[in-house]
Amino acid sequence: QVQLVESGGGLVQAGGSLRLSCAASGRTFSILGWFRQAPGKEREFVAGIGWSGGGAYYADSWTGRFTISEDAAKNTVYLEMNNLKPEDTAVYYCAARAGYWGATEAREFDSWGQGTQVTVSS
């Protein structure tokens, strides 16, 4: 498995920004992704990136407020979140998989971090 450690969550006012980080270690992987899960809701895909230049992809509902990026030298993936809204409140998870680019289902990822809480106040 890949070990994933998220950081960067917290409490922010609506309209604010946060940058989440996920440090990866362990076996090799080809895709890192971000998911989120709000209370009472299913875990949903936010964004993914093909490692080492494989390119980013986003959920169909992507509005441009979130940007995923990587620092391959640090084995770290980031999620930059801007203009945050109360409905973005959730636990955000980093996930990893080997295999094809474009995976968006949680079941397609086999390694998960512990999650980091993001709370957006109105």
Sequence and secondary structure as in RCSB ss.txt:
>XXXX:A:sequence
QVQLVESGGGLVQAGGSLRLSCAASGRTFSILGWFRQAPGKEREFVAGIGWSGGGAYYADSWTGRFTISEDAAKN
TVYLEMNNLKPEDTAVYYCAARAGYWGATEAREFDSWGQGTQVTVSS
>XXXX:A:secstr
 EEEEEE  EEEETT  EEEEEEEEES  SEEEEEEE TTS  EEEEEEETTTTEEEE TT  SSEEEEEEGGGT
EEEEEE S  GGG EEEEEEEESS TT  SGGG  EE   EEEEEE 
